[in-house]
Amino acid sequence: MADLMAGSGECWTYLKQHIKTNGQIVSVDISPAMCSRQKRRIRNLETPVDIRCENALSMSLPDKSVDFIISAFGLKTFDSNQLHRLASELFRILRPGGSCSLLEITMPESQFFRIPYRFYINAIIPLIGRIFLKDIECYKMLGVYTEAFGSCSKFADIFANVGFEVVVKNHFFGCASSLVLTKK
């Protein structure tokens, strides 16, 4: 099981519930600061985690070595060329029959939700980051990245073109969307 662009390992609690006997989580993040946070978090986790401080676009994982991949909130930082590389890399490391869930925050289409949500991601989230997480820079750009990204549906074809079966899902009134990918 792999957690890509894993940040500080926020998804591990969920993932450990789905680990097979003798399984482990492979955590990949390019940021040394996030990998350092992961090392502190791992002390409280009973599941083995292999922390890899490397680029998700060119991982050292062997071909067809992972049953399940998750990525929460990392897609929005990639441009179109990088998303093509990511799709190929995910297809390479995933075993046949394996699946992948890519979750991203998105801008809701409804103005009713869009206006307060924009305030939330541009003002409240950076404030929370500054207070509780010691001013992590990435939260300051969250609104900009989210506006530019749009929705996961815009990128479904990229993943389909490398061979994935793709399902697009919307969550929380359009404030998040996901790509559920299956490798046949």
C-alpha positions in Angstrom: 0.0 0.0 0.0 1.4 3.4 -1.0 0.6 6.9 0.3 1.9 9.4 -2.3 2.6 13.0 -1.6 1.9 11.8 1.9 2.6 15.1 3.8 3.0 14.2 7.4 1.2 10.9 7.2 -2.3 12.0 7.9 -3.9 9.1 6.0 -1.9 6.4 7.8 -4.6 5.8 10.5 -7.1 4.9 7.8 -4.6 2.9 5.7 -3.4 0.7 8.6 -7.0 -0.7 9.0 -6.7 -2.1 5.5 -3.2 -3.6 5.7 -2.9 -7.3 4.9 -0.9 -9.5 7.3 2.8 -8.7 7.0 1.9 -5.6 4.9 3.3 -2.1 5.2 2.6 1.4 4.1 5.1 2.9 1.7 5.1 6.7 2.2 6.4 8.9 -0.6 6.9 12.7 -0.2 9.4 15.0 -1.9 9.7 17.4 1.1 12.4 16.7 3.7 10.3 18.7 6.2 7.3 16.4 5.7 9.4 13.3 5.8 10.8 14.5 9.1 7.2 15.0 10.4 6.4 11.5 9.2 9.3 10.1 11.3 7.9 11.7 14.4 4.4 10.4 13.6 5.6 6.8 12.9 6.5 6.4 16.6 2.8 6.3 17.5 1.8 3.8 14.7 1.9 0.1 15.1 2.0 -0.6 11.4 5.4 -0.6 9.5 5.9 2.4 7.3 8.7 2.7 4.7 9.3 6.5 4.4 10.8 7.5 1.1 11.8 11.1 0.6 11.5 11.1 -3.2 9.6 12.5 -6.1 6.3 10.7 -6.9 7.0 11.3 -10.6 10.0 9.0 -10.5 9.8 6.6 -7.6 12.3 3.8 -6.8 9.5 1.4 -6.2 9.7 -1.7 -8.4 7.2 -2.3 -11.2 3.9 -3.9 -10.2 4.8 -3.8 -6.5 1.8 -2.1 -4.9 -1.8 -3.3 -4.4 -3.3 0.1 -3.5 -2.3 3.7 -3.9 -3.8 6.7 -2.2 -2.9 10.4 -2.6 -4.8 13.1 -0.7 -4.4 16.7 -1.8 -1.2 16.4 -3.9 -2.6 16.6 -7.5 -3.2 20.3 -7.5 0.5 21.2 -7.5 1.2 19.4 -10.8 1.0 20.9 -14.3 -0.4 18.9 -17.2 3.0 17.4 -18.2 3.7 16.3 -14.6 0.2 14.7 -14.4 1.0 12.6 -17.5 4.2 11.5 -15.8 2.4 10.7 -12.6 -0.2 8.6 -14.4 2.5 6.6 -16.1 4.3 6.1 -12.8 1.2 5.0 -10.9 0.4 2.5 -13.7 4.0 1.2 -13.5 4.0 0.5 -9.8 0.5 -0.8 -9.4 -0.2 -4.5 -9.7 -2.8 -5.8 -12.1 -6.1 -5.7 -10.3 -4.9 -2.9 -8.0 -6.6 0.4 -7.4 -5.7 3.9 -6.7 -7.7 6.8 -5.1 -6.6 10.4 -5.8 -8.5 12.9 -3.7 -8.2 16.7 -4.2 -9.9 19.8 -2.8 -11.8 21.6 -5.6 -13.8 24.7 -6.1 -17.6 24.0 -5.9 -19.6 25.1 -8.9 -22.4 26.6 -6.8 -21.8 30.2 -5.8 -23.6 29.5 -2.6 -20.7 27.2 -1.5 -18.0 28.8 -3.6 -17.8 32.2 -1.8 -17.6 31.0 1.8 -15.3 28.1 0.7 -12.9 30.5 -1.1 -12.7 32.5 2.2 -12.1 29.3 4.1 -9.2 28.1 2.0 -7.6 31.5 1.5 -7.9 32.8 5.0 -8.9 30.2 7.6 -6.7 27.3 6.5 -3.5 29.4 6.3 -4.4 30.8 9.8 -4.8 27.3 11.2 -1.5 26.3 9.6 0.2 29.3 11.1 -1.2 28.6 14.6 -1.0 24.9 14.9 1.6 23.8 12.3 4.2 26.6 12.7 3.4 28.4 9.5 3.8 25.8 6.8 4.2 27.7 3.5 2.1 25.4 1.4 -1.1 26.5 3.1 -0.6 30.1 2.0 -0.9 29.0 -1.7 -3.8 26.6 -1.2 -6.5 28.9 -2.6 -4.4 29.7 -5.7 -3.7 26.1 -6.4 -7.3 25.1 -5.9 -8.7 27.7 -8.2 -6.2 26.8 -10.9 -6.8 23.1 -10.5 -10.6 23.1 -10.9 -11.8 19.5 -10.5 -10.3 16.0 -10.9 -12.8 15.4 -13.8 -10.6 17.7 -16.0 -7.8 15.1 -15.7 -9.6 11.8 -16.0 -8.5 11.3 -19.7 -4.8 11.6 -18.7 -5.2 8.5 -16.4 -7.4 6.7 -18.9 -4.9 7.1 -21.7 -2.2 5.1 -19.8 -4.6 2.2 -19.3 -6.6 2.9 -16.1 -10.3 2.4 -15.7 -11.4 5.8 -14.3 -14.3 6.8 -12.1 -14.7 10.5 -11.1 -16.5 11.3 -7.8 -17.5 14.6 -6.3 -17.6 15.0 -2.5 -18.9 17.5 0.0 -21.1 19.5 -2.4 -18.2 19.8 -4.9 -15.5 21.0 -2.3 -13.6 17.9 -3.1 -13.3 15.4 -6.0 -11.5 12.2 -6.6 -10.3 9.9 -9.3 -10.7 6.2 -8.6 -8.4 4.2 -10.8 -8.3 0.5 -11.5 -5.6 -1.3 -13.3 -7.0 -4.3 -15.2 
